[in-house]
Amino acid sequence: MSSTPHAPLHLAVALDGTGWHPASWREPVARPQDLFTAGYWADLVTEAERGLLDFVTFEDGLGPQSSHFLDPDERTDQVRGRLDAVLIAARVAPLTSRIGLVPTVVATHTEPFHLSKAIATLDYVSTGRAGLRVQITARPNEADHFGRRTLPAIETYDDPTVADLFDEAADYVEVVRRLWDSWEDDAEIRDAATGRFIDRNKLHHIDFRGRHFSVKGPSITPRPPQGQPVVTALAHQTVPYRLVARQADIGYITPHDIDEARAIVAEIRAEQTTARRAGQPLHVFGDLVVFLDDDPGAAAARRDRLDALAGQPYAGDALVFTGTPTELADLLQELQRAGLAGFRLRPAVLGHDLPRITRHLVPELQRRAAFRRAYEATTLRGLLGLTRPANRYAA
């Protein structure tokens, strides 16, 4: 156990179905019958807020979940189907008061104007706790749902098509950010006596023209309470690291040890400099899948049992931690030395591992003075130590 003092960590939890292990839905605590109810998601987010976590992310996609890299599968023994992440976040926002709400949005087949309006609305509904996690899709079957473009079959994420999709995602976020700024903070006058509701001079055409988008603006939604809701992205290699460096406030990475974490952080910082954002705050979080129990043997046995139900050992993109909350606290503090500001934990079984995070890991980190004992801000930017940015169009 570490006794060295550490700076406080940021902690988030990634919510996906019944948990990140594909057999998680078969656990007695999983509640698969409730997956498509508002109450299920409200319970999860309320539990996360009980643990004083910075935010939760909600997974989403434009096609059924698949065990294959880029193609659909025909499996019927795993959770398939989702609710819309932005709408889940909006539904649970009034039931919570401090925790950030970060839905996943797929840039590849959606419009930035529509998305900017949706996240601005979420920021209003949550009184300043909205963010987004931007992702791409290179799956041809998902392109077929929209019929506006075709994507060639690719073998790996090194394919030039994928690089182009990430470049498009960077432009997408740029359009969204400009639309959020297209209303100045005091554009609404609301003066009944003079009959002036709005100052038209404080609404701005963004006039964005790029290779992927041509968007005039302004938005139809006033500037969000945070000014700019928090933009996040998951990245596994150089091309997505570049997206994080260009456009994100938080980048999630998937290192498997401290040396890899240090190297990835250094690469992202170098890309930040290339993107001329070296002076701007950018948090790098580590992603880990967690199986947490009071006894390390119990955690390992649970993982083995779920692997047997799934028919194969679980292996995702991120490090899989199996052990006790105390051991996980040790690991997080070790990885923190590589330059990570926080972690996004992926509970293997939400009904089991989320309460282990909030009721066991958090108190252990608090005991080490490595995590907050109370929420210190009312907005997500505030929790993350990010100031409210000035409007780029204001005089």
C-alpha positions as CSV (number, residue, x, y, z in Angstrom):
1,M,0.0,0.0,0.0
2,S,1.3,3.4,-1.0
3,S,1.9,6.0,1.7
4,T,3.4,8.7,-0.6
5,P,1.0,11.7,-1.0
6,H,-0.5,12.1,-4.4
7,A,-2.5,14.8,-6.1
8,P,-6.2,14.1,-6.1
9,L,-7.4,12.0,-8.9
10,H,-10.4,12.5,-11.2
11,L,-12.6,9.4,-11.5
12,A,-15.3,8.5,-14.1
13,V,-17.3,5.4,-14.8
14,A,-18.2,4.1,-18.3
15,L,-21.8,2.7,-18.3
16,D,-22.5,0.1,-21.0
17,G,-25.4,-2.3,-20.9
18,T,-25.1,-4.5,-17.8
19,G,-21.3,-4.2,-17.7
20,W,-18.2,-4.6,-19.9
21,H,-18.0,-8.4,-19.6
22,P,-20.2,-9.9,-22.4
23,A,-21.7,-12.4,-20.0
24,S,-22.4,-9.8,-17.3
25,W,-26.1,-9.9,-18.1
26,R,-26.3,-13.4,-16.7
27,E,-25.2,-12.4,-13.2
28,P,-28.0,-12.3,-10.6
29,V,-27.4,-8.6,-9.9
30,A,-27.4,-7.6,-13.6
31,R,-31.1,-6.6,-14.0
32,P,-31.2,-7.3,-17.8
33,Q,-35.0,-7.0,-17.8
34,D,-34.6,-3.4,-16.8
35,L,-32.0,-2.3,-19.4
36,F,-34.5,-0.4,-21.5
37,T,-36.1,1.5,-18.6
38,A,-35.3,5.0,-17.3
39,G,-35.1,3.7,-13.7
40,Y,-32.2,1.4,-14.5
41,W,-30.0,4.2,-15.8
42,A,-31.1,6.6,-13.0
43,D,-30.1,4.0,-10.4
44,L,-26.6,3.6,-11.9
45,V,-26.0,7.4,-12.2
46,T,-27.3,8.0,-8.7
47,E,-24.9,5.3,-7.4
48,A,-22.0,7.0,-9.2
49,E,-22.9,10.4,-7.8
50,R,-23.1,8.8,-4.3
51,G,-19.4,8.0,-4.9
52,L,-18.6,11.7,-5.8
53,L,-17.4,10.6,-9.2
54,D,-16.6,13.4,-11.7
55,F,-18.8,12.0,-14.4
56,V,-20.3,9.0,-16.1
57,T,-20.1,8.2,-19.8
58,F,-22.9,6.4,-21.7
59,E,-21.8,4.1,-24.6
60,D,-23.7,4.3,-27.9
61,G,-23.5,3.2,-31.5
62,L,-25.2,3.2,-34.9
63,G,-25.5,-0.6,-35.2
64,P,-26.1,-3.6,-32.9
65,Q,-23.2,-4.4,-30.6
66,S,-20.8,-7.0,-32.1
67,S,-18.0,-9.3,-30.9
68,H,-16.2,-8.6,-34.2
69,F,-13.9,-5.7,-35.0
70,L,-15.7,-4.2,-37.9
71,D,-18.6,-6.5,-38.8
72,P,-21.9,-7.5,-37.2
73,D,-22.1,-10.9,-35.6
74,E,-25.0,-13.3,-35.2
75,R,-24.7,-13.9,-31.5
76,T,-27.8,-14.2,-29.5
77,D,-26.1,-14.9,-26.1
78,Q,-24.9,-11.3,-25.5
79,V,-26.7,-8.0,-24.9
80,R,-27.8,-6.4,-28.1
81,G,-29.7,-3.1,-28.5
82,R,-29.4,0.2,-26.8
83,L,-31.2,3.3,-25.8
84,D,-30.0,6.7,-27.2
85,A,-27.1,8.0,-25.0
86,V,-28.0,11.7,-25.2
87,L,-31.6,11.0,-24.3
88,I,-30.6,8.8,-21.3
89,A,-28.4,11.6,-20.1
90,A,-31.2,14.1,-20.4
91,R,-33.6,11.8,-18.6
92,V,-31.4,11.3,-15.6
93,A,-30.1,14.9,-15.4
94,P,-33.0,16.2,-13.2
95,L,-32.5,13.2,-10.8
96,T,-28.9,14.2,-10.0
97,S,-27.2,17.4,-9.0
98,R,-23.4,17.3,-9.3
99,I,-22.2,14.5,-11.4
100,G,-21.2,15.1,-15.0
101,L,-23.2,13.4,-17.8
102,V,-21.2,12.5,-21.0
103,P,-23.1,10.6,-23.7
104,T,-21.3,9.1,-26.7
105,V,-22.0,10.5,-30.1
106,V,-21.0,9.1,-33.4
107,A,-19.7,11.8,-35.7
108,T,-19.5,9.7,-38.9
109,H,-23.2,9.7,-39.8
110,T,-24.7,12.5,-37.8
111,E,-24.8,16.2,-38.2
112,P,-22.8,18.6,-36.1
113,F,-25.6,21.2,-36.0
114,H,-28.0,18.7,-34.6
115,L,-25.6,17.4,-32.1
116,S,-24.5,20.9,-30.9
117,K,-28.1,21.7,-30.1
118,A,-28.7,18.4,-28.3
119,I,-25.6,18.8,-26.0
120,A,-26.4,22.5,-25.4
121,T,-29.9,21.4,-24.3
122,L,-28.3,18.7,-22.0
123,D,-26.2,21.4,-20.5
124,Y,-29.3,23.5,-19.7
125,V,-31.2,20.5,-18.4
126,S,-28.3,19.5,-16.1
127,T,-27.4,23.1,-15.2
128,G,-23.9,22.9,-16.5
129,R,-22.9,19.2,-16.3
130,A,-22.9,18.1,-19.9
131,G,-20.1,16.7,-22.0
132,L,-19.8,14.4,-25.0
133,R,-17.6,11.6,-26.1
134,V,-17.0,11.8,-29.8
135,Q,-16.3,8.6,-31.8
136,I,-16.2,7.4,-35.3
137,T,-17.5,4.3,-37.0
138,A,-15.8,2.5,-39.9
139,R,-18.4,-0.3,-40.1
140,P,-19.9,-0.6,-43.6
141,N,-23.1,-2.1,-42.2
142,E,-23.7,1.1,-40.2
143,A,-23.1,3.3,-43.2
144,D,-25.8,1.2,-44.9
145,H,-28.4,2.4,-42.3
146,F,-28.0,5.9,-43.7
147,G,-27.5,5.4,-47.4
148,R,-25.6,8.7,-47.8
149,R,-22.1,7.3,-48.1
150,T,-20.4,4.0,-48.5
151,L,-17.4,2.9,-46.5
152,P,-14.9,0.4,-48.0
153,A,-14.2,-2.8,-46.0
154,I,-11.0,-2.2,-44.0
155,E,-8.7,-4.5,-42.2
156,T,-7.2,-2.4,-39.5
157,Y,-7.4,1.1,-38.0
158,D,-4.2,2.0,-39.9
159,D,-6.2,2.2,-43.0
160,P,-6.3,5.7,-44.7
161,T,-10.1,5.6,-44.6
162,V,-9.9,5.6,-40.8
163,A,-7.5,8.5,-40.7
164,D,-10.0,10.4,-42.9
165,L,-12.8,9.6,-40.5
166,F,-10.9,10.9,-37.6
167,D,-10.0,14.1,-39.5
168,E,-13.7,14.5,-40.2
169,A,-14.4,14.0,-36.5
170,A,-12.0,16.8,-35.6
171,D,-13.8,19.1,-38.0
172,Y,-17.1,17.9,-36.6
173,V,-16.1,19.0,-33.1
174,E,-14.8,22.3,-34.4
175,V,-18.2,23.0,-35.9
176,V,-19.9,22.0,-32.7
177,R,-17.7,24.3,-30.6
178,R,-18.2,27.2,-32.9
179,L,-22.0,26.7,-32.8
180,W,-21.9,26.8,-29.0
181,D,-20.2,30.2,-29.3
182,S,-22.5,31.5,-32.0
183,W,-24.7,33.2,-29.3
184,E,-22.9,35.5,-27.0
185,D,-23.7,35.1,-23.3
186,D,-25.8,38.2,-23.2
187,A,-27.6,37.8,-26.5
188,E,-31.0,37.4,-24.9
189,I,-32.3,40.7,-23.6
190,R,-35.9,39.6,-22.7
191,D,-37.1,43.1,-22.1
192,A,-40.9,43.1,-22.2
193,A,-41.2,46.8,-21.8
194,T,-39.2,47.6,-25.1
195,G,-40.3,44.4,-26.8
196,R,-36.7,43.3,-27.4
197,F,-36.1,39.6,-26.6
198,I,-32.8,39.3,-28.4
199,D,-29.8,41.4,-29.6
200,R,-29.4,40.2,-33.1
201,N,-25.8,41.7,-33.2
202,K,-24.8,39.1,-30.6
203,L,-25.7,36.1,-32.8
204,H,-22.9,35.1,-35.2
205,H,-22.7,33.2,-38.4
206,I,-19.8,30.7,-38.0
207,D,-19.3,30.3,-41.7
208,F,-17.3,27.1,-41.4
209,R,-16.1,25.7,-44.6
210,G,-13.9,22.6,-44.6
211,R,-13.3,19.4,-46.5
212,H,-16.1,17.6,-44.6
213,F,-18.6,20.3,-43.6
214,S,-20.0,23.6,-44.7
215,V,-22.1,25.1,-41.9
216,K,-23.3,28.7,-41.7
217,G,-24.9,29.0,-38.3
218,P,-25.8,30.5,-35.9
219,S,-27.2,27.8,-33.6
220,I,-30.8,28.0,-32.6
221,T,-29.9,27.3,-28.9
222,P,-28.3,30.0,-26.7
223,R,-24.7,29.4,-25.5
224,P,-24.7,26.6,-23.0
225,P,-24.3,27.3,-19.3
226,Q,-20.6,26.0,-19.3
227,G,-19.9,28.0,-22.5
228,Q,-18.3,24.9,-23.9
229,P,-19.5,21.5,-22.6
230,V,-16.6,19.1,-22.0
231,V,-15.4,17.2,-25.2
232,T,-13.8,13.8,-24.7
233,A,-12.6,11.0,-26.9
234,L,-11.1,7.5,-26.6
235,A,-7.8,6.9,-28.4
236,H,-5.6,3.8,-28.9
237,Q,-3.0,5.0,-31.4
238,T,-1.5,8.0,-33.2
239,V,-4.4,9.0,-35.5
240,P,-6.9,9.2,-32.6
241,Y,-4.3,10.7,-30.3
242,R,-4.2,13.5,-32.9
243,L,-8.0,14.0,-32.6
244,V,-7.6,14.2,-28.8
245,A,-4.7,16.7,-29.1
246,R,-6.7,18.9,-31.6
247,Q,-10.1,19.0,-30.0
248,A,-10.6,17.2,-26.7
249,D,-10.7,18.4,-23.1
250,I,-10.2,14.8,-22.0
251,G,-8.6,11.9,-23.8
252,Y,-9.1,8.3,-22.6
253,I,-6.1,6.0,-23.3
254,T,-5.6,2.3,-22.7
255,P,-2.1,1.7,-21.4
256,H,-1.2,-1.7,-19.9
257,D,1.7,-0.5,-17.7
258,I,3.3,2.7,-16.5
259,D,5.9,2.8,-19.3
260,E,3.2,2.6,-22.0
261,A,1.2,5.2,-20.2
262,R,4.2,7.6,-20.0
263,A,4.9,7.1,-23.7
264,I,1.3,7.7,-24.7
265,V,1.0,10.9,-22.6
266,A,4.3,12.2,-24.2
267,E,2.9,11.5,-27.7
268,I,-0.4,13.3,-27.0
269,R,1.5,16.3,-25.5
270,A,3.7,16.4,-28.7
271,E,0.6,16.3,-30.9
272,Q,-0.9,19.1,-28.7
273,T,2.1,21.2,-29.5
274,T,1.8,20.4,-33.3
275,A,-1.9,21.4,-33.1
276,R,-0.9,24.7,-31.4
277,R,-2.8,23.8,-28.2
278,A,0.2,23.3,-25.9
279,G,-1.0,26.0,-23.5
280,Q,-4.6,24.7,-23.2
281,P,-5.7,22.2,-20.5
282,L,-6.1,18.6,-21.7
283,H,-6.6,15.9,-19.2
284,V,-5.4,12.4,-20.0
285,F,-7.4,9.6,-18.3
286,G,-6.5,5.9,-18.2
287,D,-9.3,3.4,-19.1
288,L,-9.4,0.1,-17.1
289,V,-11.9,-2.7,-16.9
290,V,-12.4,-3.7,-13.3
291,F,-13.4,-6.9,-11.4
292,L,-13.5,-5.8,-7.8
293,D,-14.0,-8.0,-4.7
294,D,-12.9,-7.9,-1.1
295,D,-10.8,-11.0,-1.7
296,P,-8.5,-11.3,-4.9
297,G,-9.5,-14.9,-5.2
298,A,-13.2,-14.1,-5.3
299,A,-12.6,-11.5,-8.1
300,A,-10.5,-14.0,-10.1
301,A,-13.1,-16.8,-9.6
302,R,-15.9,-14.4,-10.8
303,R,-14.0,-13.5,-13.9
304,D,-13.4,-17.2,-14.6
305,R,-17.0,-18.0,-14.2
306,L,-18.1,-15.2,-16.6
307,D,-15.4,-16.3,-19.1
308,A,-16.8,-19.8,-19.0
309,L,-20.3,-18.5,-19.6
310,A,-19.1,-16.4,-22.6
311,G,-17.1,-19.4,-24.0
312,Q,-13.8,-17.5,-24.1
313,P,-11.5,-15.4,-21.9
314,Y,-12.5,-11.7,-21.8
315,A,-9.9,-9.4,-23.5
316,G,-10.8,-5.9,-24.5
317,D,-8.8,-2.9,-25.6
318,A,-8.0,-1.8,-22.0
319,L,-6.1,-3.4,-19.1
320,V,-8.3,-5.7,-17.2
321,F,-7.8,-5.4,-13.4
322,T,-8.9,-8.3,-11.1
323,G,-8.5,-7.8,-7.4
324,T,-9.4,-5.7,-4.4
325,P,-10.2,-2.0,-4.1
326,T,-7.0,-1.5,-2.1
327,E,-4.9,-3.1,-4.9
328,L,-6.7,-1.0,-7.5
329,A,-6.0,2.2,-5.5
330,D,-2.3,1.2,-5.5
331,L,-2.3,0.7,-9.3
332,L,-4.1,3.9,-10.0
333,Q,-1.6,5.9,-8.0
334,E,1.3,4.1,-9.7
335,L,-0.2,4.9,-13.2
336,Q,-0.8,8.5,-12.1
337,R,3.0,9.0,-12.0
338,A,3.0,8.6,-15.7
339,G,1.1,11.9,-16.1
340,L,-2.5,10.7,-15.9
341,A,-5.0,13.1,-14.4
342,G,-7.6,10.5,-13.7
343,F,-9.3,7.3,-14.8
344,R,-12.4,6.1,-16.5
345,L,-13.3,2.7,-14.9
346,R,-15.3,0.2,-16.8
347,P,-17.2,-2.1,-14.4
348,A,-17.2,-5.7,-15.6
349,V,-20.6,-6.2,-14.0
350,L,-22.3,-2.9,-13.3
351,G,-24.6,-4.2,-10.5
352,H,-21.5,-5.7,-8.7
353,D,-18.5,-3.6,-9.6
354,L,-20.0,-0.1,-9.6
355,P,-20.9,-0.2,-5.9
356,R,-17.4,-1.6,-5.2
357,I,-16.0,1.5,-6.8
358,T,-18.3,4.0,-5.0
359,R,-18.3,2.3,-1.6
360,H,-14.9,0.7,-1.3
361,L,-12.4,2.2,-3.8
362,V,-13.5,5.8,-3.2
363,P,-13.2,5.6,0.6
364,E,-9.7,4.0,0.2
365,L,-8.6,6.8,-2.1
366,Q,-10.1,9.4,0.3
367,R,-8.1,7.8,3.2
368,R,-5.0,8.4,1.1
369,A,-6.1,12.0,0.4
370,A,-6.2,11.1,-3.2
371,F,-9.9,11.8,-3.9
372,R,-12.5,14.5,-3.0
373,R,-14.7,14.2,0.1
374,A,-17.4,16.4,-1.3
375,Y,-18.2,18.0,-4.6
376,E,-16.4,21.3,-4.9
377,A,-18.1,22.7,-8.0
378,T,-21.6,22.7,-9.6
379,T,-20.4,22.3,-13.2
380,L,-18.5,19.5,-14.9
381,R,-15.9,22.0,-16.1
382,G,-15.6,23.1,-12.5
383,L,-15.1,19.6,-11.2
384,L,-12.3,19.1,-13.7
385,G,-10.6,22.4,-12.9
386,L,-11.4,23.8,-16.4
387,T,-12.3,27.5,-16.5
388,R,-15.4,28.7,-18.4
389,P,-13.9,29.8,-21.8
390,A,-14.5,33.2,-23.3
391,N,-16.7,33.3,-26.4
392,R,-14.5,33.5,-29.6
393,Y,-17.0,35.8,-31.3
394,A,-17.6,38.3,-28.6
395,A,-16.1,41.7,-29.3
